[in-house]
Amino acid sequence: MKQQFFLKEQIAYYLEDTETALGQIINLSIMGAIFLSLAIFVAETYSIPKSLEVWFDYIDLVILIIFTLEYSVRFWCAQEKVKFVFSLFSILDLLAIIPLLFGLIDVRFFRIFRWFRVLRMIRFIEFETSVFKMKIANEIAVTRIFLILLSITFVYAGLIYQIEHQNNPELFRNFFDALYFSVVAMTTVGFGDVTPLSELGRAVTLMMIISGVILIPWQITELTKQLMKTVENKTNNLQCYECGLDSHDNDAIFCKKCGNKLDIAHQ
C-alpha cells in the first residue's frame, strides 16, 4: 500500500514537473501532441488527398489514446478524485478526449486550451525580447495574454466551422474562413461579407461579439500594465544635483534632462 502511494506521488510529480529532464520531456511531448492535433484539425478542413486523410486519422487516434491514458493516470494519481474531476484543467483534458468516448462532434479545437497546462515551461527558456527586454515574469504574463486571445479566437473559429460548414459551405469553406469570421466578429468590425445562417451559428456569433467587447480591452489593459511595470523596473531614484530630476534608467551615467554627469558613487 505504501509502495503504491509512493508510485502515485512520483508519477503525479513528473506530470507536473518542469525542472527535471524527465518532467520537461513529458510536458514538451504533451505540447507537441497538442500542436500536431490542432494542425491535423485545421488541415482536414481543406481538400487533401484521401491517403493523407487516412494517415491523419491514424495519427489523431494515437494522440487521442495518449490523452486518454494521461487523463486516466492523472485521475488514478489524484488524492481527491471529485476535486480532480471538477477542476478546470481536468475539464479541459476531458474535452480533449471526448471524440474518442463519443465521436458525435469534432471538438479537437478545444485542445488549444491545454497549452495553459504547459505554459510554465516558459520559465525555463532563457531569452529576453529584443524590443522590451522583458524578464521571465513579464514574458510569462505577456505570453499568457497572447495565448488567451489566440485560444479563444481559435476555439470560436473551430466552433463556427463545425456549425456552419454543413449549412453554409460556400462561405465557411475551410478553417481560415471560420478564423477570418471569428476575428471580424470579435473585433466588432462587422464587414458583413460572411454571415451565419443557422440559429446556433448566430448564437455563437453573439458570444463572439460579447467576448470581444469584454475580453480584448481587458487583455490589452493587462498587457499595458505589464509593459508599464517593465518600464518602471528599468528606472531608479538616482537624483541629478544640477536639475533635481530623480528618475533615470538603471544604467544611466548622464542626466537625461540636463546632461549633467550623475554622481553614481554617492547614491
C-alpha positions as a LaTeX table, in Angstrom:
\begin{tabular}{lrrr}
\hline
Residue & $x$ (\AA) & $y$ (\AA) & $z$ (\AA) \\
\hline
Met1 & 0.00 & 0.00 & 0.00 \\
Lys2 & 2.80 & 2.36 & 0.93 \\
Gln3 & 4.64 & 1.43 & $-2.27$ \\
Gln4 & 1.56 & 2.21 & $-4.39$ \\
Phe5 & 1.13 & 5.60 & $-2.67$ \\
Phe6 & 4.80 & 6.43 & $-3.35$ \\
Leu7 & 4.40 & 5.40 & $-7.01$ \\
Lys8 & 1.35 & 7.65 & $-7.40$ \\
Glu9 & 3.22 & 10.58 & $-5.89$ \\
Gln10 & 6.18 & 10.04 & $-8.21$ \\
Ile11 & 4.03 & 9.83 & $-11.34$ \\
Ala12 & 1.95 & 12.87 & $-10.31$ \\
Tyr13 & 5.16 & 14.81 & $-9.67$ \\
Tyr14 & 6.62 & 14.14 & $-13.12$ \\
Leu15 & 3.31 & 15.01 & $-14.84$ \\
Glu16 & 3.51 & 18.49 & $-13.29$ \\
Asp17 & 7.29 & 18.91 & $-13.04$ \\
Thr18 & 9.15 & 21.18 & $-15.44$ \\
Glu19 & 12.55 & 21.32 & $-13.74$ \\
Thr20 & 13.92 & 17.82 & $-14.24$ \\
Ala21 & 14.81 & 16.44 & $-17.66$ \\
Leu22 & 12.08 & 13.78 & $-17.47$ \\
Gly23 & 9.45 & 16.31 & $-16.44$ \\
Gln24 & 10.39 & 18.62 & $-19.32$ \\
Ile25 & 10.31 & 15.74 & $-21.82$ \\
Ile26 & 6.82 & 14.72 & $-20.66$ \\
Asn27 & 5.46 & 18.28 & $-20.80$ \\
Leu28 & 7.11 & 19.08 & $-24.14$ \\
Ser29 & 5.73 & 15.82 & $-25.57$ \\
Ile30 & 2.23 & 16.82 & $-24.45$ \\
Met31 & 2.71 & 20.25 & $-26.04$ \\
Gly32 & 3.91 & 18.62 & $-29.26$ \\
Ala33 & 0.85 & 16.35 & $-29.32$ \\
Ile34 & $-1.42$ & 19.38 & $-28.84$ \\
Phe35 & 0.20 & 21.29 & $-31.72$ \\
Leu36 & 0.06 & 18.23 & $-34.00$ \\
Ser37 & $-3.59$ & 17.58 & $-33.16$ \\
Leu38 & $-4.56$ & 21.20 & $-33.89$ \\
Ala39 & $-2.60$ & 21.16 & $-37.15$ \\
Ile40 & $-4.43$ & 17.99 & $-38.24$ \\
Phe41 & $-7.81$ & 19.51 & $-37.38$ \\
Val42 & $-7.03$ & 22.61 & $-39.48$ \\
Ala43 & $-5.59$ & 20.57 & $-42.39$ \\
Glu44 & $-8.68$ & 18.34 & $-42.56$ \\
Thr45 & $-10.92$ & 21.36 & $-43.25$ \\
Tyr46 & $-9.19$ & 21.66 & $-46.64$ \\
Ser47 & $-9.27$ & 19.36 & $-49.66$ \\
Ile48 & $-6.48$ & 16.86 & $-49.05$ \\
Pro49 & $-5.67$ & 13.51 & $-50.69$ \\
Lys50 & $-7.59$ & 10.54 & $-49.27$ \\
Ser51 & $-4.37$ & 8.71 & $-48.39$ \\
Leu52 & $-3.17$ & 11.68 & $-46.33$ \\
Glu53 & $-6.56$ & 11.91 & $-44.63$ \\
Val54 & $-6.27$ & 8.25 & $-43.59$ \\
Trp55 & $-2.83$ & 8.89 & $-42.11$ \\
Phe56 & $-4.13$ & 11.94 & $-40.26$ \\
Asp57 & $-6.94$ & 9.84 & $-38.79$ \\
Tyr58 & $-4.45$ & 7.24 & $-37.54$ \\
Ile59 & $-2.18$ & 9.87 & $-36.01$ \\
Asp60 & $-5.10$ & 11.64 & $-34.35$ \\
Leu61 & $-6.34$ & 8.33 & $-32.94$ \\
Val62 & $-2.90$ & 7.75 & $-31.38$ \\
Ile63 & $-2.99$ & 11.27 & $-29.89$ \\
Leu64 & $-6.48$ & 10.61 & $-28.50$ \\
Ile65 & $-5.29$ & 7.39 & $-26.88$ \\
Ile66 & $-2.29$ & 9.21 & $-25.36$ \\
Phe67 & $-4.53$ & 11.95 & $-23.94$ \\
Thr68 & $-6.97$ & 9.35 & $-22.61$ \\
Leu69 & $-4.18$ & 7.42 & $-20.90$ \\
Glu70 & $-2.80$ & 10.66 & $-19.47$ \\
Tyr71 & $-6.23$ & 11.64 & $-18.09$ \\
Ser72 & $-6.67$ & 8.16 & $-16.59$ \\
Val73 & $-3.23$ & 8.29 & $-14.95$ \\
Arg74 & $-3.92$ & 11.76 & $-13.53$ \\
Phe75 & $-7.25$ & 10.52 & $-12.15$ \\
Trp76 & $-5.54$ & 7.47 & $-10.63$ \\
Cys77 & $-2.87$ & 9.63 & $-9.00$ \\
Ala78 & $-5.30$ & 12.24 & $-7.65$ \\
Gln79 & $-5.83$ & 12.06 & $-3.89$ \\
Glu80 & $-9.19$ & 13.85 & $-4.09$ \\
Lys81 & $-10.98$ & 12.32 & $-7.09$ \\
Val82 & $-14.07$ & 14.56 & $-7.03$ \\
Lys83 & $-11.97$ & 17.72 & $-6.78$ \\
Phe84 & $-9.81$ & 16.47 & $-9.66$ \\
Val85 & $-12.78$ & 15.74 & $-11.95$ \\
Phe86 & $-14.28$ & 19.22 & $-11.48$ \\
Ser87 & $-11.02$ & 21.19 & $-11.67$ \\
Leu88 & $-10.59$ & 23.47 & $-14.70$ \\
Phe89 & $-7.61$ & 21.63 & $-16.17$ \\
Ser90 & $-9.35$ & 18.26 & $-15.79$ \\
Ile91 & $-12.44$ & 19.52 & $-17.61$ \\
Leu92 & $-10.22$ & 20.77 & $-20.46$ \\
Asp93 & $-8.41$ & 17.42 & $-20.51$ \\
Leu94 & $-11.77$ & 15.63 & $-20.70$ \\
Leu95 & $-12.87$ & 17.84 & $-23.61$ \\
Ala96 & $-9.69$ & 16.75 & $-25.41$ \\
Ile97 & $-10.73$ & 13.08 & $-25.30$ \\
Ile98 & $-14.49$ & 13.39 & $-25.90$ \\
Pro99 & $-14.15$ & 12.39 & $-29.60$ \\
Leu100 & $-12.74$ & 9.01 & $-28.50$ \\
Leu101 & $-15.51$ & 8.49 & $-25.94$ \\
Phe102 & $-18.50$ & 9.55 & $-28.06$ \\
Gly103 & $-17.40$ & 10.56 & $-31.55$ \\
Leu104 & $-20.56$ & 12.63 & $-32.10$ \\
Ile105 & $-18.95$ & 16.01 & $-32.76$ \\
Asp106 & $-15.38$ & 17.00 & $-33.56$ \\
Val107 & $-14.22$ & 19.17 & $-30.65$ \\
Arg108 & $-10.49$ & 18.89 & $-31.20$ \\
Phe109 & $-10.21$ & 22.68 & $-31.32$ \\
Phe110 & $-10.77$ & 22.71 & $-27.54$ \\
Arg111 & $-7.36$ & 21.10 & $-27.13$ \\
Ile112 & $-5.77$ & 24.50 & $-27.64$ \\
Phe113 & $-6.71$ & 25.30 & $-24.03$ \\
Arg114 & $-4.31$ & 22.59 & $-22.92$ \\
Trp115 & $-1.50$ & 24.99 & $-23.79$ \\
Phe116 & $-2.07$ & 26.61 & $-20.39$ \\
Arg117 & $-1.08$ & 23.40 & $-18.61$ \\
Val118 & 2.40 & 23.61 & $-20.13$ \\
Leu119 & 2.68 & 27.42 & $-20.05$ \\
Arg120 & 5.01 & 27.19 & $-17.04$ \\
Met121 & 7.66 & 25.74 & $-19.40$ \\
Ile122 & 8.42 & 29.36 & $-20.39$ \\
Arg123 & 10.18 & 29.82 & $-17.04$ \\
Phe124 & 12.97 & 27.57 & $-18.27$ \\
Ile125 & 13.51 & 29.24 & $-21.66$ \\
Glu126 & 16.40 & 31.71 & $-21.38$ \\
Phe127 & 15.60 & 34.68 & $-23.59$ \\
Glu128 & 14.68 & 38.35 & $-23.49$ \\
Thr129 & 12.63 & 40.07 & $-26.19$ \\
Ser130 & 14.64 & 42.46 & $-28.32$ \\
Val131 & 12.05 & 45.25 & $-28.11$ \\
Phe132 & 11.03 & 45.35 & $-24.45$ \\
Lys133 & 13.93 & 43.44 & $-22.79$ \\
Met134 & 11.36 & 41.75 & $-20.57$ \\
Lys135 & 12.40 & 39.42 & $-17.78$ \\
Ile136 & 10.98 & 35.93 & $-17.24$ \\
Ala137 & 7.98 & 37.02 & $-15.10$ \\
Asn138 & 6.95 & 39.53 & $-17.77$ \\
Glu139 & 7.41 & 37.01 & $-20.55$ \\
Ile140 & 5.01 & 34.63 & $-18.81$ \\
Ala141 & 2.39 & 37.34 & $-18.30$ \\
Val142 & 2.60 & 38.57 & $-21.91$ \\
Thr143 & 2.59 & 35.01 & $-23.27$ \\
Arg144 & $-0.45$ & 34.16 & $-21.15$ \\
Ile145 & $-2.33$ & 37.20 & $-22.51$ \\
Phe146 & $-1.39$ & 36.28 & $-26.09$ \\
Leu147 & $-2.44$ & 32.66 & $-25.58$ \\
Ile148 & $-5.79$ & 33.65 & $-24.07$ \\
Leu149 & $-6.67$ & 35.80 & $-27.09$ \\
Leu150 & $-5.34$ & 33.22 & $-29.57$ \\
Ser151 & $-7.08$ & 30.31 & $-27.84$ \\
Ile152 & $-10.48$ & 31.99 & $-27.60$ \\
Thr153 & $-10.32$ & 33.01 & $-31.26$ \\
Phe154 & $-9.20$ & 29.53 & $-32.34$ \\
Val155 & $-11.99$ & 27.82 & $-30.37$ \\
Tyr156 & $-14.63$ & 30.14 & $-31.79$ \\
Ala157 & $-13.30$ & 29.51 & $-35.31$ \\
Gly158 & $-13.47$ & 25.75 & $-34.77$ \\
Leu159 & $-16.94$ & 26.01 & $-33.28$ \\
Ile160 & $-18.42$ & 28.19 & $-36.02$ \\
Tyr161 & $-16.81$ & 25.98 & $-38.68$ \\
Gln162 & $-18.38$ & 22.84 & $-37.17$ \\
Ile163 & $-21.79$ & 24.52 & $-37.02$ \\
Glu164 & $-21.87$ & 26.39 & $-40.34$ \\
His165 & $-19.81$ & 24.28 & $-42.75$ \\
Gln166 & $-22.66$ & 21.86 & $-43.50$ \\
Asn167 & $-25.33$ & 24.59 & $-43.84$ \\
Asn168 & $-23.18$ & 27.27 & $-45.43$ \\
Pro169 & $-20.28$ & 25.55 & $-47.28$ \\
Glu170 & $-19.77$ & 28.37 & $-49.78$ \\
Leu171 & $-18.86$ & 30.93 & $-47.11$ \\
Phe172 & $-17.37$ & 28.61 & $-44.49$ \\
Arg173 & $-15.27$ & 26.51 & $-46.83$ \\
Asn174 & $-12.32$ & 25.87 & $-44.52$ \\
Phe175 & $-10.80$ & 26.81 & $-41.18$ \\
Phe176 & $-9.30$ & 30.05 & $-42.49$ \\
Asp177 & $-12.77$ & 31.31 & $-43.49$ \\
Ala178 & $-14.02$ & 30.50 & $-39.99$ \\
Leu179 & $-10.96$ & 32.16 & $-38.42$ \\
Tyr180 & $-11.47$ & 35.28 & $-40.55$ \\
Phe181 & $-15.11$ & 35.48 & $-39.47$ \\
Ser182 & $-14.18$ & 34.97 & $-35.79$ \\
Val183 & $-11.59$ & 37.78 & $-35.83$ \\
Val184 & $-14.01$ & 40.15 & $-37.61$ \\
Ala185 & $-16.81$ & 39.30 & $-35.15$ \\
Met186 & $-14.64$ & 39.51 & $-32.01$ \\
Thr187 & $-13.13$ & 42.85 & $-33.03$ \\
Thr188 & $-16.68$ & 44.05 & $-33.89$ \\
Val189 & $-15.50$ & 45.26 & $-37.31$ \\
Gly190 & $-18.50$ & 43.62 & $-38.97$ \\
Phe191 & $-17.77$ & 43.67 & $-42.73$ \\
Gly192 & $-20.94$ & 41.68 & $-43.40$ \\
Asp193 & $-19.38$ & 39.62 & $-46.22$ \\
Val194 & $-19.71$ & 36.40 & $-44.19$ \\
Thr195 & $-22.83$ & 35.70 & $-42.13$ \\
Pro196 & $-24.02$ & 32.53 & $-40.35$ \\
Leu197 & $-27.32$ & 31.02 & $-41.50$ \\
Ser198 & $-28.22$ & 28.71 & $-38.61$ \\
Glu199 & $-29.73$ & 29.87 & $-35.33$ \\
Leu200 & $-26.93$ & 28.17 & $-33.42$ \\
Gly201 & $-24.35$ & 29.90 & $-35.63$ \\
Arg202 & $-25.91$ & 33.28 & $-34.88$ \\
Ala203 & $-25.92$ & 32.50 & $-31.16$ \\
Val204 & $-22.21$ & 31.67 & $-31.30$ \\
Thr205 & $-21.61$ & 34.91 & $-33.23$ \\
Leu206 & $-23.30$ & 36.87 & $-30.43$ \\
Met207 & $-20.99$ & 35.12 & $-27.96$ \\
Met208 & $-18.01$ & 36.12 & $-30.11$ \\
Ile209 & $-19.05$ & 39.78 & $-30.15$ \\
Ile210 & $-19.70$ & 39.87 & $-26.39$ \\
Ser211 & $-16.38$ & 38.10 & $-25.72$ \\
Gly212 & $-14.54$ & 40.55 & $-27.98$ \\
Val213 & $-16.10$ & 43.60 & $-26.32$ \\
Ile214 & $-15.14$ & 42.32 & $-22.86$ \\
Leu215 & $-12.00$ & 40.25 & $-23.44$ \\
Ile216 & $-9.90$ & 42.28 & $-25.88$ \\
Pro217 & $-9.91$ & 45.63 & $-23.97$ \\
Trp218 & $-9.33$ & 43.74 & $-20.71$ \\
Gln219 & $-6.32$ & 41.84 & $-22.08$ \\
Ile220 & $-4.89$ & 44.96 & $-23.76$ \\
Thr221 & $-5.18$ & 46.78 & $-20.41$ \\
Glu222 & $-3.36$ & 43.91 & $-18.70$ \\
Leu223 & $-0.65$ & 43.99 & $-21.38$ \\
Thr224 & $-0.23$ & 47.76 & $-20.99$ \\
Lys225 & 0.05 & 47.40 & $-17.20$ \\
Gln226 & 2.71 & 44.72 & $-17.62$ \\
Leu227 & 4.74 & 46.81 & $-20.05$ \\
Met228 & 4.45 & 49.89 & $-17.80$ \\
Lys229 & 5.67 & 47.78 & $-14.88$ \\
Thr230 & 8.64 & 46.73 & $-17.01$ \\
Val231 & 9.48 & 50.37 & $-17.80$ \\
Glu232 & 9.18 & 51.31 & $-14.11$ \\
Asn233 & 11.53 & 48.49 & $-13.13$ \\
Lys234 & 14.14 & 49.88 & $-15.53$ \\
Thr235 & 14.32 & 53.19 & $-13.64$ \\
Asn236 & 15.96 & 54.17 & $-10.35$ \\
Asn237 & 15.79 & 57.10 & $-7.92$ \\
Leu238 & 19.19 & 58.49 & $-8.82$ \\
Gln239 & 18.96 & 62.30 & $-8.40$ \\
Cys240 & 20.71 & 64.84 & $-10.57$ \\
Tyr241 & 22.27 & 67.59 & $-8.41$ \\
Glu242 & 22.08 & 70.03 & $-11.31$ \\
Cys243 & 18.35 & 69.95 & $-12.21$ \\
Gly244 & 16.88 & 67.74 & $-9.47$ \\
Leu245 & 15.45 & 65.04 & $-11.75$ \\
Asp246 & 15.25 & 61.78 & $-9.76$ \\
Ser247 & 14.13 & 59.26 & $-12.39$ \\
His248 & 16.81 & 57.72 & $-14.57$ \\
Asp249 & 17.49 & 54.38 & $-16.23$ \\
Asn250 & 19.41 & 51.90 & $-14.10$ \\
Asp251 & 22.46 & 52.12 & $-16.36$ \\
Ala252 & 22.31 & 55.93 & $-16.79$ \\
Ile253 & 25.60 & 57.89 & $-16.42$ \\
Phe254 & 24.34 & 61.31 & $-17.52$ \\
Cys255 & 21.07 & 63.10 & $-16.67$ \\
Lys256 & 18.53 & 62.64 & $-19.45$ \\
Lys257 & 17.16 & 66.17 & $-18.85$ \\
Cys258 & 20.18 & 68.46 & $-18.49$ \\
Gly259 & 23.06 & 66.17 & $-19.48$ \\
Asn260 & 24.96 & 66.64 & $-16.24$ \\
Lys261 & 27.06 & 63.66 & $-15.12$ \\
Leu262 & 25.35 & 61.71 & $-12.33$ \\
Asp263 & 27.17 & 61.12 & $-9.06$ \\
Ile264 & 26.63 & 57.35 & $-9.05$ \\
Ala265 & 29.26 & 56.60 & $-6.41$ \\
His266 & 27.49 & 58.58 & $-3.69$ \\
Gln267 & 23.98 & 57.43 & $-4.49$ \\
\hline
\end{tabular}
